[in-house]
Amino acid sequence: MASVLVLYNGPIYTFTAEAPTAQALAIRDGRIYAVGSVGRVQAAVAGLRGDALNLQGRAVVPALTDAHVHITLQGLASMEVRLAGVASLEEALGLIADRAVTLPAGAWLRGSGWDHVSWGRRWPTRTDLDIVCPERPAVLLRKDGHSVWVNSVALRLAGIGATTPDPPGGTIQRDPDGEPTGILIETAMDLVRRVEPELTETERLNALRLAMNEALSYGIASIHVPPTPNHATAPETLGDLQTLRARGELPLRCLVHLAEPQLEAAIALGLRSGLGDRWLRIGGLKLFADGSLGSESAEMLTHYEGRRHTGIATIDPETLEATIRRANAHGIAVAVHAIGDAANRRVLDALERAAADRRASGAAAPPLPNRIEHVQVLHPRDVDRLAHLEVVASMQPIHATSDMEMAEALWGNRCALAYAWRSVRDTGAILAFGSDAPVETMNPWMGLHAAVTRQRPTGYPEGGWYPEQRLSVAEALEAYCVGPALASGESAEKGRIAPGMLADLAVLTGDPFRSSPAELPAITAAMTLVEGRVVFER
């Protein structure tokens, strides 16, 4: 006879319409067995052997999902030079110098997280980097992952000089004499990546373990993993996760998107979105329509404020539409990166035409919904199109409060529909929230605070940035629990607390529904359960 585990003496938030709160729940065989009042749960488990967990007043919610996390890079970031939050170029150079002297001969210096906007908007250069790392190649990824800062050694190894042309969809930043400055944007990063030594499997697996343990510490039990653009780990991630699964070391449920170069192989093999089990599943095909705000490569309908450019389209409209049609026709959903209003419109246009073709031909839609990753700024005419086309809005709340000054400076009054969670949700579109780590912190409680307040934890700006786009606590948590389950085709098993659902739960250090908005960032997981088993305890 299977044993049961009963959780009681704390508020349980179920995210079901029938009974939003409960006093107790019972777990059996890894799933919710009963939920409701203490008496109802006691009656349900009468005669069954088991244990009880006194919550001591702590709140329980469904375990969260991070719907957009570069999980290998998140782990690698903790093993490299970490420049996230570094306030000045001088401080960054000091950290780089400290790391350079510790590396063995011949090793590349790697790092990530820098943000030149915090350094007075001055882009760093190869000359800056040469001072502290003159003899070994250095590659430092910007926080958004869409540009990289390299030194002269790395440029020389990659064969990048004054006469090297910009690749399609990328830019080699140059000084007035035409010499490369050391900043490579979008596809120009590939020029260095192709000569950079590949990470070993051991390095990648260790990075995954680190990042997954961090996720569990926040109450996250599921992740959606996009391939990282222009990075060597992109093709290996699915295989690495299978290795961990085979070894019994995969602690999180993973939906893994395919990289664009893998499309033809996936079609030839007959792979479809949703293939897999409750631990590891195939997601959609990740495509990139444009770049990022911070690198000024997000594609906009009109010029950036104070600039004479509109960003970069990293894929032409014909190829974008043809790829979406081909993927969808073979049962593969798409997950398209789109930041700027022009990029979002192009993606929506392509998805709309692909849907019209399916209807005309009687073809079935892919098993999972198509989605747009980021949806950072929309034109007013496009806001309701996500819901109309049944496209998931995969968004990251922490971007809004991190980027607001930069967005104001570069997008001006277009920011009224930037990070527009309220506007998008009110149309009926599905929101699936994530972190985009290591671009931002993986901590979902920081993201929850951003979604509810449109403020940083310091309370800035007073009243919130475009506060009309705020969400309630319940709405924001739904976007971390229910929305991702809908996006991954697993809403019958995850995202809510109800009989038959997987017993993936987060026991919290505070109650988000009874806390003040200012207290939300301090909440985290006291305990994380996956299929009723405690996998993290603070």
Order of alpha helices (4+ residues) and beta strands (2+ residues): beta-beta-beta-alpha-beta-beta-beta-alpha-beta-alpha-beta-alpha-beta-beta-alpha-beta-beta-alpha-alpha-beta-alpha-beta-alpha-beta-alpha-beta-alpha-beta-alpha-beta-alpha-alpha-beta-alpha-alpha-beta-beta-beta
